[in-house]
Amino acid sequence: MLNLYILCVTVLSQYPNFSLQSTAENATFCYDDPSCGPKSAEFWPGICQTGTRQSPINLPHNINTIRESRSHPRALNFRGYKENGFFIRNNGHSIQVSFNNNLTSSSEMSGYGLDGEYVFAQAHFHWGKDIEIGGSEHTINGRHFPMEVHLVHYNKKYPSYSVASGTTTDDARALAVLAVFLEPVLLGQSSNSAFSLIANHLPDKYQTTGVPVNHEIDLAFFLPKVDDTIYRYLGSLTTPSCTQSVEWTVIPEPIPVHASDYWKFHLVRDEENQPLSQNYRPVQPLYGRNVEVFHKSL
């Protein structure tokens, strides 16, 4: 019989490691140039500099305080995520995948304490210079993974993703993002067919809109298993405008992907026709926020 434990921790220190980004539409900010990088108040303005609920964060994996849940929240529930075709876009900061160019779909996520049903809008990727240096935005005990994918959803009570992600919203749970780490493996080992399909259709240059790909894709390959441990905390978008309206769910167990597919992302160019890599924001202070860990074990 599965017992559900909730591990709650308040971490008051800042972890000086580097991590991820979310996909903004303007291609003006950057990551590795001080003049337009995350410390630039001009290109990362306002709440990006002053917010107390910013993302990404470092996630503490070894937690001493454990209490058994009496509420037993239901598991994450996913509906859809498989389509006959998709759109792929190089937005200058990341590779974005969606089922429609208007960032809506019939795919939905709910459960595990989420505030209602959330509609899938888009998925995008963050990666480092190579397998050994950086990559993911979130870190586990200060450790980066080579790549992280974000499956971005908006609360169904909003008419669209653009409304839910608007800078004027004061709803801390307007968006729900599922973050999954990706680990390159050698050919012949277990891998992710959805990731391979995306890697084989990467647009190498900046685009203003998504390009249709007429191949069936199943993003369920990125979804967690029923018994996976998950982290949960309240945070923000990880690109300007850094709106603090995101309920994050982070899966600490990485998903294997083919190394050859991973390296294809390093051929992608940004708006300045420069190699697009190291597209992750530094981890942010917690400022006393709670990080919950839902863990199922025998």
Residue pairs with C-beta under 8 A, 6 or more apart in sequence:
1 298
2 227
2 296
2 297
2 298
3 68
3 296
3 297
3 298
4 68
4 69
4 72
4 73
4 294
4 295
4 296
5 66
5 67
5 68
5 69
5 294
5 295
5 296
5 297
6 67
6 68
6 69
6 292
6 293
6 294
6 295
7 63
7 65
7 66
7 67
7 292
7 293
7 295
8 65
8 67
8 290
8 291
8 292
8 293
9 60
9 63
9 65
9 290
9 291
9 293
10 286
10 288
10 289
10 290
10 291
11 58
11 60
11 286
11 289
11 291
12 286
12 288
13 286
14 283
14 284
14 285
14 286
15 57
15 58
15 139
15 142
15 283
16 283
17 58
17 139
17 142
17 144
17 282
17 283
18 134
18 139
18 144
18 280
18 281
18 282
18 283
19 56
19 57
19 58
19 126
19 136
19 137
19 138
19 139
19 144
19 148
19 238
19 280
19 281
19 282
19 283
20 55
20 56
20 126
20 136
20 137
20 138
20 148
20 150
20 179
20 238
20 279
20 280
20 281
21 31
21 93
21 94
21 126
21 137
21 238
21 239
21 279
21 280
21 281
22 124
22 150
22 152
22 177
22 237
22 238
22 239
23 91
23 93
23 94
23 96
23 122
23 124
23 152
23 239
24 91
24 93
24 237
24 239
24 240
24 241
25 91
26 240
27 91
27 92
27 93
27 206
27 270
27 271
28 36
28 43
29 36
29 37
29 40
29 43
29 44
29 93
29 239
29 240
30 36
30 37
30 43
31 37
31 38
31 278
31 279
31 280
31 281
32 278
34 40
36 42
36 43
37 43
37 44
38 44
38 48
38 281
38 282
41 49
43 240
44 240
44 242
45 240
45 241
46 241
46 242
47 54
47 236
47 241
47 242
47 243
47 244
48 54
48 240
48 241
48 242
51 236
51 242
51 244
52 285
52 287
53 172
53 234
53 235
53 236
53 244
53 287
53 289
54 235
54 236
54 242
54 244
54 284
54 285
55 137
55 138
55 235
55 236
55 237
55 238
55 246
55 248
55 281
55 284
56 137
56 138
56 139
56 179
56 235
56 238
56 280
56 281
56 283
56 284
57 138
57 233
57 235
57 283
57 284
57 286
57 289
57 291
58 138
58 139
58 140
58 141
58 142
58 283
59 138
59 139
59 140
59 141
59 231
59 250
59 252
59 291
60 141
60 291
61 140
61 141
61 252
62 141
63 293
69 294
73 111
73 112
73 113
73 294
74 111
74 112
75 111
75 112
75 226
76 109
76 110
76 111
76 112
76 114
76 223
76 224
76 230
76 249
77 109
77 110
77 111
78 107
78 108
78 109
78 220
78 223
79 106
79 107
79 108
79 109
80 105
80 106
80 107
80 108
80 120
81 107
81 120
81 218
81 219
81 220
81 223
82 216
82 217
82 218
82 219
82 220
83 99
83 105
83 216
83 217
84 214
84 216
85 212
85 213
85 214
85 215
85 216
85 217
86 97
86 98
86 99
86 212
86 213
86 215
86 217
87 97
87 98
87 99
87 100
87 101
87 210
87 211
87 212
87 213
88 95
88 96
88 97
88 198
88 201
88 202
88 203
88 210
88 211
88 213
89 95
89 96
89 97
89 98
89 203
89 207
89 209
89 210
89 211
90 96
90 202
90 203
90 204
90 205
90 206
90 207
90 268
90 269
90 276
91 124
91 206
91 207
92 206
92 270
92 271
92 276
93 239
93 270
93 276
93 279
94 124
94 125
94 126
94 276
94 279
95 124
95 125
95 198
95 202
95 203
95 265
95 268
96 122
96 123
96 124
96 210
97 122
97 123
97 124
97 198
97 217
97 219
98 105
98 121
98 122
98 123
98 210
99 105
99 107
99 120
101 209
101 210
102 160
103 121
103 122
103 160
103 161
103 162
104 119
104 121
104 160
104 161
105 119
105 120
105 121
107 119
107 120
107 219
108 117
108 118
108 119
108 120
108 153
108 156
109 117
109 118
109 120
109 151
109 153
109 176
109 178
110 116
110 117
110 118
112 230
112 232
112 249
112 294
113 232
114 173
114 176
114 247
115 155
115 173
115 247
116 155
116 156
116 157
117 155
117 156
118 153
118 154
118 155
118 156
118 175
118 176
119 153
119 154
119 155
119 156
119 161
120 151
120 152
120 153
120 219
121 152
121 153
121 154
121 161
122 152
122 161
123 149
123 150
123 151
123 152
123 219
123 222
124 149
124 150
124 152
125 147
125 148
125 149
125 150
125 182
125 265
126 135
126 136
126 137
126 147
126 148
126 149
126 150
126 279
126 280
127 135
127 146
127 147
127 148
127 262
127 265
127 266
127 277
127 278
127 279
127 280
128 134
128 135
128 136
128 144
128 146
128 147
128 277
128 278
128 280
129 277
129 278
130 146
130 266
131 146
131 184
131 259
131 262
133 278
134 144
134 278
134 280
135 144
135 145
135 146
135 147
135 148
135 280
136 144
136 145
136 146
136 147
136 148
136 181
136 280
137 148
137 179
137 238
137 280
137 281
137 283
138 148
138 179
138 181
138 250
138 283
139 283
140 252
145 181
145 182
145 183
145 254
146 182
146 183
146 184
146 262
147 181
147 182
147 183
147 184
147 257
147 262
147 265
148 179
148 180
148 181
148 182
148 280
149 179
149 180
149 182
149 222
150 177
150 178
150 179
151 177
151 178
151 179
151 180
151 219
151 222
151 223
152 161
152 175
152 177
153 175
153 176
153 177
153 178
154 160
154 161
154 163
154 164
154 165
154 174
154 175
154 176
155 164
155 171
155 173
155 174
155 175
155 176
158 164
158 174
163 169
164 171
164 174
164 175
164 245
165 174
165 175
165 237
165 243
165 245
166 243
167 241
167 243
169 243
169 245
171 245
172 234
172 244
172 245
172 247
173 234
173 245
173 246
173 247
174 245
174 246
175 237
175 245
175 246
175 247
176 246
176 247
176 248
176 249
177 246
177 247
177 248
177 249
178 222
178 223
178 224
178 249
178 251
179 248
179 249
179 250
179 251
180 222
180 224
180 250
180 251
180 254
180 255
181 251
181 252
181 253
181 254
181 255
182 192
182 195
182 254
182 255
182 256
182 257
182 262
183 254
183 255
183 256
183 257
184 256
184 257
184 258
184 259
184 261
184 262
184 263
185 191
185 256
185 257
185 258
185 259
186 258
186 259
187 258
187 259
187 260
189 256
190 256
191 256
191 257
191 258
191 261
192 221
192 222
192 255
192 256
192 257
192 258
193 218
193 221
194 217
194 218
194 219
194 220
194 221
194 222
195 221
195 222
195 257
195 258
195 261
196 257
196 258
196 261
197 213
197 215
197 217
198 217
199 258
199 261
199 262
199 264
199 265
200 261
200 264
201 211
201 213
201 215
202 264
202 265
202 267
202 268
203 211
203 268
204 267
204 268
204 269
205 269
205 273
206 269
206 270
206 271
221 255
222 255
224 230
224 251
226 296
227 296
228 251
228 253
228 296
229 251
229 252
229 253
229 293
229 294
229 295
229 296
230 249
230 250
230 251
230 252
230 293
230 294
231 248
231 249
231 250
231 251
231 252
231 291
231 292
231 293
232 247
232 248
232 249
232 250
232 291
232 292
232 293
232 294
233 247
233 248
233 289
233 290
233 291
233 292
234 244
234 246
234 247
234 248
234 289
235 244
235 246
235 247
235 248
235 284
235 289
236 242
236 243
236 244
236 245
236 246
237 243
237 245
237 246
238 280
238 281
239 281
265 276
265 277
266 275
266 277
267 275
268 275
268 276
269 275
269 276
270 276
